[in-house]
């Protein structure tokens, strides 16, 4: 009886399709007084980028997704405040809006472009494979 149960479990596990993927990650970008850290990032679709503004003034982050010269997404941060989350903002990099490729995030301070973050978005491959034939 025990051998049959173990055999059934082995057959079932071999017959089940296998899927591989990564879990969504959140990448922190720090907007300091005179620098952005890091200055570039490599992420995968379905990850998020969270910008943390650690200075005493507001900033705006913009990105042009379709590379037509117009910003498609924007996020505003307030001055740094340890008791609030308004000094941070997040971009969710979904596969529909963010094709794999290179993007430039422009950071504005007082209406003037202050810095740039270069981001490479990789395709989030989800491969499913069945057991070998036969």
C-alpha positions in Angstrom: 0.0 0.0 0.0 2.8 2.4 1.0 4.7 1.6 -2.2 1.6 2.3 -4.4 1.2 5.7 -2.7 4.8 6.7 -3.2 4.6 5.5 -6.8 1.4 7.5 -7.4 3.1 10.7 -6.0 6.1 10.2 -8.3 4.0 9.7 -11.4 1.8 12.7 -10.6 4.9 15.0 -10.0 6.5 13.9 -13.3 3.2 14.4 -15.2 2.7 18.0 -13.8 3.8 20.9 -16.0 6.7 22.9 -14.6 6.7 26.7 -14.5 9.5 29.0 -13.7 9.3 32.7 -12.9 10.7 35.3 -10.5 9.0 37.1 -7.7 8.3 40.8 -8.1 11.1 42.9 -6.6 11.0 46.5 -5.3 14.1 48.6 -6.1 14.9 51.6 -4.0 16.2 54.8 -5.6 17.5 57.5 -3.2 17.2 61.1 -4.3 19.9 62.9 -2.3 20.8 66.6 -2.3 23.3 66.3 -5.1 23.0 62.8 -6.5 20.7 59.9 -7.4 21.8 56.5 -6.0 22.1 54.3 -7.9 22.4 56.2 -11.2 21.2 53.2 -13.2 19.1 50.0 -12.6 18.4 46.7 -14.3 15.0 45.4 -13.5 12.4 42.9 -14.9 8.8 43.5 -15.9 6.5 43.3 -12.9 9.2 44.8 -10.6 8.6 48.2 -9.0 10.9 51.3 -8.6 10.4 53.3 -5.4 12.0 56.7 -5.3 12.8 58.1 -1.8 13.3 61.9 -1.6 15.6 62.6 1.3 15.9 66.4 1.0 13.8 69.3 2.4 12.1 70.2 -0.9 9.7 68.5 -3.4 10.7 66.6 -6.6 8.8 65.3 -9.6 9.9 62.1 -11.5 8.7 61.6 -15.1 9.2 58.9 -17.7 8.4 58.7 -21.4 7.3 55.1 -22.0 6.7 55.2 -25.8 9.6 57.5 -26.6 7.5 60.1 -28.3 8.9 63.0 -26.4 5.9 63.3 -24.0 6.0 62.1 -20.5 3.5 59.2 -19.9 3.9 58.7 -16.2 4.6 61.2 -13.4 5.1 60.9 -9.7 5.4 63.8 -7.2 7.3 63.6 -3.9 7.1 66.0 -1.0 10.0 67.1 1.2 11.5 64.4 3.4 9.4 63.6 6.5 10.0 60.6 8.7 6.4 60.4 9.8 4.9 60.3 6.3 5.2 58.4 3.0 4.6 61.4 0.8 8.3 61.8 0.4 8.4 58.6 -1.8 6.7 57.4 -4.9 6.5 54.1 -6.8 6.4 53.1 -10.4 4.9 49.6 -11.1 6.6 48.2 -14.2 3.9 46.0 -15.6 4.5 44.0 -18.9 1.6 45.8 -20.7 2.8 49.4 -20.3 6.5 48.7 -20.1 8.0 46.7 -23.0 11.5 45.4 -22.5 14.0 48.1 -23.2 15.8 51.2 -21.9 14.1 54.1 -20.1 15.2 57.4 -18.7 13.5 58.7 -15.6 13.9 62.5 -15.4 13.9 64.1 -11.9 12.7 67.7 -11.6 13.4 70.0 -8.7 11.6 73.4 -8.6 10.4 72.9 -12.3 14.0 72.3 -13.6 15.5 69.0 -14.6 17.8 68.0 -11.8 18.9 64.4 -12.6 18.3 61.3 -14.6 18.1 57.6 -13.8 18.7 55.1 -16.6 16.7 51.9 -16.3 16.9 48.7 -18.4 13.7 46.7 -18.2 14.1 43.0 -19.1 11.3 40.8 -20.3 9.7 38.6 -17.6 9.8 35.2 -19.2 7.4 32.6 -17.9 8.3 29.3 -19.4 6.1 26.3 -18.9 7.3 22.9 -19.9 5.6 19.6 -19.8 7.3 16.3 -19.0 9.3 14.7 -21.9 7.2 12.8 -24.4 7.1 9.1 -24.1 
